[in-house]
């Protein structure tokens, strides 16, 4: 399987962890590296929306 975002081969593919289902007609296969990047980006957005000490510390924000 190849990642839908970066076209790299997904090592140790698992349907539970690498198959991203958006709705009944849209889905994607995503590698762990892209999942990590997505969660980092999402965490940074949450850190801006909810600027708690824990989130600032996690994302090195002052």
PEGI-V626567 format. One line per field, one symbol per residue. phi: phi as a letter, one per 40 degrees, with the letter a starting at -180 (. if undefined). psi: psi as a letter, one per 30 degrees, with the letter a starting at -180 (. if undefined). A space follows every 50 residues. Layout:
BEGIN
phi = ???
psi = ???
END
This chain:
BEGIN
phi = .bcccbgccccfdbccbbcbbcacbbaabbcccccccccccccccccccb ccccccccbfbb
psi = kkkfefglkjkhkkeeffjjjeaffkllkkleeeeeeeeeeeeeeeeeei ileeeeeeghk.
END
